[in-house]
Amino acid sequence: MAKKSAIERNRRVRRLAKRYEAKRERLKAIARDTSKPVEERFAAQLKLAELPRNSAPTRIRNRCEVTGRPRAYYRKVKMSRIALRNLASHGLVPGMVKSSW
């Protein structure tokens, strides 16, 4: 099980990123638009830099929904390999069976 503080910090970052998503995209579009004046693009970049750092989606760490483990994460099921195997062994994942040959 991961540290509770790390899991909670990641949840805060997710909430912050979701809150600032529209504003961040709008400012990035202005900064990328070459048809706009240089001053306006630069002002958009400055406003973008003033946003909280944790509002950037790249700062979100993918973590297992069950255990909070940050490594060996499967995006499709939002779980780590260990939690997925444990649930599959108990028959709680539909369509997944333990392999044997």
Number of C-alpha atoms within 10 A of each C-alpha: 9 12 10 10 9 15 19 12 13 19 14 15 21 18 14 17 21 13 12 16 14 11 13 19 12 12 17 16 13 18 21 12 12 10 8 11 11 12 10 13 20 13 14 20 16 13 14 18 11 9 13 12 14 18 20 17 16 10 13 17 16 18 22 25 15 12 15 21 21 16 14 13 20 14 11 6 11 14 23 22 15 15 17 19 17 12 13 16 13 10 13 13 13 8 7 13 13 9 5 4 2
